[in-house]
Amino acid sequence: MVHDDLCEFCFRIRPERISLFRFILEGYDGLATLSTLDARKGYVKTLVPKSRVGEFLPLMASISALLKK
């Protein structure tokens, strides 16, 4: 269940990039919480405050290629 003030985004990334993704998000204090849904398949979920979605989406656009390599 997601709170009304949070947005949930699910992604599939390269499994070996999950730690890198977590590290990047930690650099943006309070931007998102990352949960690994299936480490072997690279399924992850982020919870993002609605007030920060405008910051989160451009970040994802800029790092998406890195997470897929």
N, CA, C and O atoms as a GROMACS GRO file, in nm:
protein
  276
    1MET      N    1   0.084  -0.118   0.000
    1MET     CA    2   0.000   0.000   0.000
    1MET      C    3   0.089   0.125   0.000
    1MET      O    4   0.184   0.134   0.078
    2VAL      N    5   0.058   0.218  -0.086
    2VAL     CA    6   0.134   0.342  -0.098
    2VAL      C    7   0.052   0.455  -0.037
    2VAL      O    8  -0.068   0.468  -0.063
    3HIS      N    9   0.118   0.537   0.042
    3HIS     CA   10   0.051   0.653   0.101
    3HIS      C   11   0.014   0.753  -0.009
    3HIS      O   12   0.075   0.753  -0.116
    4ASP      N   13  -0.085   0.836   0.018
    4ASP     CA   14  -0.131   0.934  -0.080
    4ASP      C   15  -0.024   1.035  -0.118
    4ASP      O   16  -0.031   1.093  -0.227
    5ASP      N   17   0.074   1.057  -0.032
    5ASP     CA   18   0.177   1.156  -0.061
    5ASP      C   19   0.300   1.097  -0.128
    5ASP      O   20   0.400   1.166  -0.147
    6LEU      N   21   0.294   0.968  -0.166
    6LEU     CA   22   0.405   0.901  -0.231
    6LEU      C   23   0.364   0.847  -0.367
    6LEU      O   24   0.249   0.808  -0.388
    7CYS      N   25   0.459   0.845  -0.459
    7CYS     CA   26   0.439   0.782  -0.590
    7CYS      C   27   0.530   0.661  -0.598
    7CYS      O   28   0.645   0.664  -0.554
    8GLU      N   29   0.479   0.555  -0.654
    8GLU     CA   30   0.555   0.430  -0.668
    8GLU      C   31   0.596   0.414  -0.813
    8GLU      O   32   0.514   0.427  -0.904
    9PHE      N   33   0.723   0.384  -0.834
    9PHE     CA   34   0.776   0.357  -0.967
    9PHE      C   35   0.850   0.224  -0.962
    9PHE      O   36   0.932   0.202  -0.873
   10CYS      N   37   0.822   0.136  -1.056
   10CYS     CA   38   0.890   0.007  -1.064
   10CYS      C   39   0.975   0.004  -1.190
   10CYS      O   40   0.935   0.055  -1.295
   11PHE      N   41   1.093  -0.056  -1.177
   11PHE     CA   42   1.187  -0.062  -1.288
   11PHE      C   43   1.250  -0.200  -1.295
   11PHE      O   44   1.255  -0.274  -1.196
   12ARG      N   45   1.297  -0.233  -1.414
   12ARG     CA   46   1.382  -0.350  -1.430
   12ARG      C   47   1.516  -0.298  -1.480
   12ARG      O   48   1.526  -0.236  -1.586
   13ILE      N   49   1.620  -0.323  -1.400
   13ILE     CA   50   1.754  -0.277  -1.434
   13ILE      C   51   1.847  -0.399  -1.431
   13ILE      O   52   1.807  -0.507  -1.390
   14ARG      N   53   1.969  -0.379  -1.475
   14ARG     CA   54   2.065  -0.490  -1.468
   14ARG      C   55   2.089  -0.522  -1.321
   14ARG      O   56   2.114  -0.432  -1.241
   15PRO      N   57   2.081  -0.648  -1.284
   15PRO     CA   58   2.096  -0.685  -1.142
   15PRO      C   59   2.223  -0.632  -1.078
   15PRO      O   60   2.221  -0.593  -0.961
   16GLU      N   61   2.331  -0.630  -1.152
   16GLU     CA   62   2.457  -0.583  -1.094
   16GLU      C   63   2.460  -0.431  -1.077
   16GLU      O   64   2.556  -0.378  -1.021
   17ARG      N   65   2.358  -0.361  -1.123
   17ARG     CA   66   2.350  -0.215  -1.109
   17ARG      C   67   2.261  -0.171  -0.992
   17ARG      O   68   2.248  -0.051  -0.967
   18ILE      N   69   2.200  -0.265  -0.921
   18ILE     CA   70   2.112  -0.229  -0.810
   18ILE      C   71   2.187  -0.149  -0.704
   18ILE      O   72   2.136  -0.048  -0.656
   19SER      N   73   2.305  -0.193  -0.668
   19SER     CA   74   2.384  -0.122  -0.566
   19SER      C   75   2.420   0.018  -0.613
   19SER      O   76   2.417   0.113  -0.535
   20LEU      N   77   2.455   0.032  -0.739
   20LEU     CA   78   2.487   0.164  -0.795
   20LEU      C   79   2.365   0.254  -0.790
   20LEU      O   80   2.376   0.372  -0.753
   21PHE      N   81   2.249   0.202  -0.825
   21PHE     CA   82   2.125   0.279  -0.822
   21PHE      C   83   2.097   0.327  -0.680
   21PHE      O   84   2.062   0.443  -0.658
   22ARG      N   85   2.114   0.238  -0.583
   22ARG     CA   86   2.092   0.274  -0.442
   22ARG      C   87   2.190   0.385  -0.402
   22ARG      O   88   2.151   0.481  -0.335
   23PHE      N   89   2.315   0.372  -0.442
   23PHE     CA   90   2.418   0.471  -0.409
   23PHE      C   91   2.382   0.607  -0.468
   23PHE      O   92   2.395   0.709  -0.400
   24ILE      N   93   2.339   0.609  -0.592
   24ILE     CA   94   2.300   0.736  -0.657
   24ILE      C   95   2.185   0.801  -0.581
   24ILE      O   96   2.189   0.920  -0.552
   25LEU      N   97   2.083   0.722  -0.549
   25LEU     CA   98   1.966   0.777  -0.479
   25LEU      C   99   2.003   0.830  -0.341
   25LEU      O  100   1.945   0.929  -0.295
   26GLU      N  101   2.097   0.765  -0.273
   26GLU     CA  102   2.138   0.811  -0.141
   26GLU      C  103   2.203   0.949  -0.147
   26GLU      O  104   2.203   1.021  -0.047
   27GLY      N  105   2.257   0.985  -0.262
   27GLY     CA  106   2.317   1.117  -0.279
   27GLY      C  107   2.215   1.229  -0.286
   27GLY      O  108   2.250   1.347  -0.274
   28TYR      N  109   2.090   1.193  -0.306
   28TYR     CA  110   1.980   1.290  -0.313
   28TYR      C  111   1.892   1.269  -0.190
   28TYR      O  112   1.789   1.202  -0.197
   29ASP      N  113   1.934   1.324  -0.080
   29ASP     CA  114   1.870   1.302   0.050
   29ASP      C  115   1.717   1.317   0.043
   29ASP      O  116   1.666   1.424   0.008
   30GLY      N  117   1.647   1.211   0.077
   30GLY     CA  118   1.501   1.214   0.082
   30GLY      C  119   1.431   1.207  -0.052
   30GLY      O  120   1.309   1.223  -0.058
   31LEU      N  121   1.506   1.185  -0.160
   31LEU     CA  122   1.444   1.182  -0.292
   31LEU      C  123   1.359   1.058  -0.314
   31LEU      O  124   1.248   1.066  -0.366
   32ALA      N  125   1.411   0.942  -0.274
   32ALA     CA  126   1.339   0.818  -0.299
   32ALA      C  127   1.388   0.709  -0.205
   32ALA      O  128   1.501   0.712  -0.157
   33THR      N  129   1.299   0.614  -0.182
   33THR     CA  130   1.334   0.492  -0.109
   33THR      C  131   1.334   0.379  -0.210
   33THR      O  132   1.239   0.363  -0.287
   34LEU      N  133   1.442   0.301  -0.212
   34LEU     CA  134   1.456   0.192  -0.308
   34LEU      C  135   1.436   0.059  -0.238
   34LEU      O  136   1.494   0.034  -0.132
   35SER      N  137   1.354  -0.026  -0.297
   35SER     CA  138   1.334  -0.163  -0.249
   35SER      C  139   1.363  -0.258  -0.364
   35SER      O  140   1.322  -0.233  -0.478
   36THR      N  141   1.434  -0.365  -0.335
   36THR     CA  142   1.460  -0.467  -0.436
   36THR      C  143   1.348  -0.569  -0.430
   36THR      O  144   1.322  -0.629  -0.325
   37LEU      N  145   1.282  -0.590  -0.542
   37LEU     CA  146   1.172  -0.686  -0.549
   37LEU      C  147   1.222  -0.824  -0.589
   37LEU      O  148   1.177  -0.925  -0.534
   38ASP      N  149   1.316  -0.830  -0.684
   38ASP     CA  150   1.376  -0.956  -0.728
   38ASP      C  151   1.518  -0.924  -0.775
   38ASP      O  152   1.537  -0.872  -0.885
   39ALA      N  153   1.615  -0.955  -0.692
   39ALA     CA  154   1.754  -0.920  -0.721
   39ALA      C  155   1.807  -0.993  -0.844
   39ALA      O  156   1.882  -0.935  -0.923
   40ARG      N  157   1.769  -1.118  -0.862
   40ARG     CA  158   1.820  -1.194  -0.976
   40ARG      C  159   1.770  -1.140  -1.110
   40ARG      O  160   1.842  -1.144  -1.210
   41LYS      N  161   1.648  -1.089  -1.111
   41LYS     CA  162   1.591  -1.036  -1.235
   41LYS      C  163   1.608  -0.885  -1.248
   41LYS      O  164   1.580  -0.828  -1.354
   42GLY      N  165   1.652  -0.818  -1.141
   42GLY     CA  166   1.674  -0.674  -1.146
   42GLY      C  167   1.549  -0.590  -1.128
   42GLY      O  168   1.545  -0.475  -1.172
   43TYR      N  169   1.447  -0.646  -1.064
   43TYR     CA  170   1.324  -0.570  -1.039
   43TYR      C  171   1.337  -0.489  -0.911
   43TYR      O  172   1.366  -0.544  -0.804
   44VAL      N  173   1.316  -0.359  -0.922
   44VAL     CA  174   1.324  -0.269  -0.807
   44VAL      C  175   1.202  -0.178  -0.805
   44VAL      O  176   1.135  -0.157  -0.906
   45LYS      N  177   1.174  -0.123  -0.687
   45LYS     CA  178   1.063  -0.030  -0.668
   45LYS      C  179   1.116   0.091  -0.594
   45LYS      O  180   1.194   0.078  -0.500
   46THR      N  181   1.072   0.208  -0.635
   46THR     CA  182   1.105   0.330  -0.563
   46THR      C  183   0.977   0.395  -0.514
   46THR      O  184   0.873   0.391  -0.581
   47LEU      N  185   0.985   0.455  -0.397
   47LEU     CA  186   0.878   0.538  -0.343
   47LEU      C  187   0.931   0.680  -0.338
   47LEU      O  188   1.033   0.707  -0.276
   48VAL      N  189   0.860   0.770  -0.403
   48VAL     CA  190   0.905   0.908  -0.419
   48VAL      C  191   0.797   1.002  -0.366
   48VAL      O  192   0.681   0.990  -0.404
   49PRO      N  193   0.834   1.096  -0.278
   49PRO     CA  194   0.735   1.195  -0.236
   49PRO      C  195   0.682   1.271  -0.358
   49PRO      O  196   0.759   1.309  -0.447
   50LYS      N  197   0.552   1.293  -0.361
   50LYS     CA  198   0.492   1.364  -0.475
   50LYS      C  199   0.558   1.500  -0.497
   50LYS      O  200   0.569   1.546  -0.610
   51SER      N  201   0.603   1.561  -0.390
   51SER     CA  202   0.666   1.693  -0.401
   51SER      C  203   0.802   1.687  -0.471
   51SER      O  204   0.857   1.791  -0.508
   52ARG      N  205   0.858   1.566  -0.489
   52ARG     CA  206   0.991   1.554  -0.549
   52ARG      C  207   0.991   1.477  -0.681
   52ARG      O  208   1.098   1.450  -0.738
   53VAL      N  209   0.873   1.442  -0.731
   53VAL     CA  210   0.865   1.369  -0.858
   53VAL      C  211   0.929   1.450  -0.971
   53VAL      O  212   0.992   1.394  -1.060
   54GLY      N  213   0.912   1.582  -0.968
   54GLY     CA  214   0.971   1.669  -1.069
   54GLY      C  215   1.123   1.667  -1.070
   54GLY      O  216   1.184   1.702  -1.170
   55GLU      N  217   1.183   1.626  -0.962
   55GLU     CA  218   1.329   1.611  -0.952
   55GLU      C  219   1.369   1.467  -0.987
   55GLU      O  220   1.473   1.444  -1.049
   56PHE      N  221   1.285   1.372  -0.947
   56PHE     CA  222   1.315   1.230  -0.967
   56PHE      C  223   1.313   1.189  -1.115
   56PHE      O  224   1.404   1.121  -1.162
   57LEU      N  225   1.212   1.230  -1.187
   57LEU     CA  226   1.197   1.186  -1.327
   57LEU      C  227   1.312   1.232  -1.416
   57LEU      O  228   1.360   1.151  -1.496
   58PRO      N  229   1.358   1.357  -1.408
   58PRO     CA  230   1.475   1.395  -1.488
   58PRO      C  231   1.602   1.317  -1.448
   58PRO      O  232   1.684   1.285  -1.534
   59LEU      N  233   1.616   1.288  -1.320
   59LEU     CA  234   1.730   1.208  -1.277
   59LEU      C  235   1.724   1.071  -1.342
   59LEU      O  236   1.824   1.022  -1.394
   60MET      N  237   1.607   1.009  -1.339
   60MET     CA  238   1.592   0.876  -1.400
   60MET      C  239   1.622   0.881  -1.550
   60MET      O  240   1.685   0.790  -1.604
   61ALA      N  241   1.577   0.985  -1.616
   61ALA     CA  242   1.605   0.999  -1.759
   61ALA      C  243   1.755   1.008  -1.785
   61ALA      O  244   1.805   0.956  -1.885
   62SER      N  245   1.826   1.074  -1.696
   62SER     CA  246   1.970   1.094  -1.716
   62SER      C  247   2.053   0.970  -1.682
   62SER      O  248   2.164   0.956  -1.732
   63ILE      N  249   2.002   0.881  -1.597
   63ILE     CA  250   2.082   0.764  -1.558
   63ILE      C  251   2.026   0.633  -1.614
   63ILE      O  252   2.084   0.527  -1.589
   64SER      N  253   1.918   0.637  -1.688
   64SER     CA  254   1.856   0.513  -1.735
   64SER      C  255   1.951   0.429  -1.820
   64SER      O  256   1.955   0.307  -1.805
   65ALA      N  257   2.026   0.491  -1.908
   65ALA     CA  258   2.120   0.414  -1.991
   65ALA      C  259   2.227   0.347  -1.906
   65ALA      O  260   2.267   0.235  -1.935
   66LEU      N  261   2.272   0.415  -1.802
   66LEU     CA  262   2.372   0.359  -1.712
   66LEU      C  263   2.320   0.235  -1.640
   66LEU      O  264   2.394   0.139  -1.619
   67LEU      N  265   2.194   0.237  -1.604
   67LEU     CA  266   2.135   0.125  -1.530
   67LEU      C  267   2.103   0.006  -1.620
   67LEU      O  268   2.084  -0.105  -1.570
   68LYS      N  269   2.097   0.028  -1.750
   68LYS     CA  270   2.066  -0.079  -1.845
   68LYS      C  271   2.190  -0.146  -1.901
   68LYS      O  272   2.182  -0.258  -1.951
   69LYS      N  273   2.305  -0.078  -1.895
   69LYS     CA  274   2.428  -0.131  -1.955
   69LYS      C  275   2.472  -0.259  -1.890
   69LYS      O  276   2.574  -0.317  -1.928
   0.00000   0.00000   0.00000
